[in-house]
Amino acid sequence: MSAMAAVEREALDAIEPRLASAGYRLVRRPDPLQLPDFLRDAAPDAVALGGPPNLLIEVVRRSAFDDVRVETGKIGRIKSSLAGHPDWRLEVILARQSVAAPKAASAAEIAQRIDEVRRLSASEPSGALLLAWSLLEAAVRGLEPDSGQPALSPGDLIELAVSLGYVSQGEGEVLRLMARRRNAIAHGDLSTPATAAEVADLLERVARLVEALRQRGS
């Protein structure tokens, strides 16, 4: 995955909970046959279906977002394609300029944090879930330091852990459900708070990965 592809994935992950709560279904890199004729050549980064209006989504680096480039580049062409079609709307997402790779954590550091997050889950389970998820990523990155991208979304993290055999396909499905809860909380949806039991389940999985990391001497 290229750096821009990773940034695009992260930006779309960030808006997906908001779109889902509004009744939209996000389709990334849609096939031209999924689009109406007037958009067949648009090649959008994503579309959100469920309108009207349906949304045509472009992820743009901040450095590329100026009036000249917008009007003469791809976004300008998309705007022209949408003229006269009020049932579609362009939504431009400004992505972060770059994503730095996080510093690797040792097994001992992660284990210490597990205990801290476990205590926090009794009073602040939603906050603890976010921290527990960061520990999961730290453990997977520790086991495979060269396999993850600098911008590793929850979905990417799960796919990496499953593909490398650190969690089973069944566990991956459970983690995907947790990831949706994590994303909702991280992006301001407070309607379904996490529970201490969910945090404990995630921490148990993290602890198993930490043990594997210890056995490698990390």
C-alpha positions in Angstrom: 0.0 0.0 0.0 1.4 3.4 -1.0 1.7 6.3 1.5 -1.2 8.1 -0.2 -3.3 4.9 -0.3 -2.7 4.5 3.5 -3.7 8.1 4.1 -6.8 7.7 2.0 -7.8 4.6 3.8 -7.4 6.3 7.2 -9.4 9.4 6.0 -12.3 7.2 4.8 -12.2 5.1 8.0 -12.6 8.3 9.9 -15.8 9.4 8.1 -17.4 6.0 7.7 -19.1 5.9 11.2 -20.7 9.4 10.5 -21.9 8.2 7.1 -23.3 5.0 8.5 -25.2 6.8 11.2 -26.8 9.0 8.5 -27.9 5.9 6.6 -25.2 5.8 4.0 -23.2 2.8 2.7 -19.6 3.6 1.9 -18.2 2.0 -1.3 -14.5 2.5 -1.7 -13.0 2.7 -5.2 -16.3 1.8 -6.8 -16.4 -0.1 -10.1 -17.5 2.2 -12.9 -20.5 -0.1 -13.5 -21.7 0.8 -10.0 -22.0 4.5 -11.0 -24.5 6.3 -13.2 -23.4 7.0 -16.8 -22.5 10.6 -16.2 -20.0 9.5 -13.5 -18.4 6.5 -15.3 -15.2 8.3 -15.9 -15.0 10.1 -12.6 -13.0 7.4 -10.8 -13.8 8.7 -7.3 -12.0 7.5 -4.2 -15.4 6.5 -2.7 -19.1 7.0 -3.0 -21.7 7.0 -0.2 -25.0 5.5 -1.3 -28.3 6.0 0.5 -29.4 9.5 -0.5 -30.6 11.6 -2.0 -28.2 13.1 -2.2 -25.7 10.3 -2.8 -22.1 11.5 -2.1 -19.1 11.3 -4.4 -16.0 11.4 -2.1 -12.5 12.6 -2.9 -9.6 12.5 -0.4 -7.2 15.4 -1.0 -3.9 16.2 0.7 -4.0 19.7 2.3 -1.0 20.8 0.2 -2.9 20.0 -3.0 -6.0 21.8 -1.9 -5.9 25.3 -3.5 -8.3 27.1 -5.8 -6.3 26.5 -9.0 -5.7 22.8 -8.5 -9.2 22.2 -7.4 -10.8 23.8 -10.4 -8.3 22.5 -13.0 -7.7 19.0 -11.6 -9.8 15.9 -10.9 -12.1 17.7 -8.5 -12.9 20.4 -11.1 -13.8 17.7 -13.6 -16.0 16.0 -11.0 -17.8 19.2 -10.3 -18.5 19.6 -14.0 -19.9 16.0 -14.2 -22.2 16.7 -11.3 -23.7 19.8 -12.8 -27.5 19.3 -13.3 -27.6 16.3 -11.0 -28.9 17.5 -7.6 -29.2 13.9 -6.4 -25.4 13.7 -6.2 -23.1 15.9 -4.1 -19.3 16.1 -4.0 -17.7 15.8 -0.6 -14.0 16.6 -0.3 -12.0 15.1 2.6 -8.8 16.9 3.6 -6.3 14.2 4.6 -3.3 14.6 6.9 -0.1 15.5 5.1 1.8 12.5 6.3 1.6 9.8 8.9 4.7 9.0 10.9 5.4 5.4 11.9 4.9 5.0 15.7 7.8 4.1 18.0 7.9 0.4 18.8 6.9 -0.7 22.3 8.4 -3.6 24.3 6.5 -6.5 25.7 7.1 -5.2 29.2 5.8 -1.7 28.3 2.6 -3.1 26.8 2.0 -5.5 29.7 2.3 -2.6 32.2 -0.3 -0.6 30.1 -2.6 -3.6 30.1 -2.9 -3.4 33.9 -3.5 0.4 33.7 -6.2 0.0 31.1 -7.8 -2.8 33.0 -8.2 -0.6 36.1 -9.5 2.3 34.0 -12.2 0.1 32.4 -14.1 -0.1 35.7 -14.9 3.6 35.6 -14.3 4.7 32.0 -14.8 1.7 29.7 -15.1 3.7 26.5 -11.8 5.4 27.0 -10.3 2.2 28.1 -11.5 0.5 24.8 -9.6 3.1 22.8 -6.4 2.6 24.9 -6.8 -1.2 24.7 -7.0 -1.0 20.9 -3.8 1.0 20.8 -2.2 -1.8 22.9 -3.4 -4.4 20.3 -1.8 -2.4 17.5 1.4 -2.0 19.6 1.6 -5.8 20.1 1.0 -6.6 16.4 3.6 -4.1 15.3 6.0 -5.5 17.8 5.6 -9.0 16.4 5.8 -7.8 12.8 7.7 -4.5 12.8 8.2 -4.5 9.0 4.7 -5.7 7.9 2.5 -2.8 9.0 2.0 0.5 7.3 2.7 3.9 9.0 -1.1 4.6 8.8 -2.6 1.4 10.1 -6.4 1.6 10.4 -8.4 -0.8 12.6 -9.4 -2.8 9.6 -5.8 -3.0 8.3 -4.7 -4.1 11.8 -7.2 -6.9 11.9 -6.3 -8.1 8.4 -2.6 -8.1 9.3 -3.1 -10.1 12.5 -5.3 -12.6 10.7 -3.1 -13.0 7.7 -0.1 -13.6 9.8 -1.8 -16.1 12.0 -1.8 -14.2 15.3 -5.6 -14.4 15.5 -8.0 -16.8 13.9 -10.6 -15.9 11.3 -13.3 -16.2 14.0 -11.4 -13.9 16.3 -11.0 -11.5 13.4 -14.8 -11.3 13.1 -15.0 -10.5 16.8 -12.4 -7.8 16.5 -14.2 -6.3 13.5 -17.2 -5.8 15.7 -15.1 -4.2 18.3 -13.4 -2.0 15.7 -16.8 -0.6 14.7 -17.5 0.3 18.4 -14.0 1.7 18.7 -14.4 3.9 15.6 -17.8 5.2 16.7 -16.4 6.2 20.1 -13.3 7.7 18.6 -15.3 9.9 16.2 -17.8 11.2 18.7 -20.7 8.7 18.6 -21.5 8.4 22.4 -24.8 6.6 21.9 -23.4 3.1 22.5 -20.6 3.2 25.1 -18.2 0.3 25.6 -18.5 -2.1 28.5 -15.8 -3.3 30.9 -16.5 -6.8 29.6 -15.6 -5.8 26.1 -12.4 -4.2 27.3 -11.5 -7.3 29.3 -12.0 -9.5 26.2 -9.8 -7.3 24.1 -7.1 -7.1 26.7 -7.1 -10.9 27.0 -6.3 -11.0 23.3 -3.6 -8.4 23.7 -2.0 -10.4 26.5 -1.7 -13.5 24.3 0.2 -11.4 21.7 2.4 -9.9 24.4 3.3 -13.4 25.6 4.3 -14.3 22.0 6.3 -11.0 21.9 8.1 -12.0 25.2 9.0 -15.4 23.8 10.8 -13.6 21.0 12.8 -11.6 23.5 11.3 -8.2 22.6 
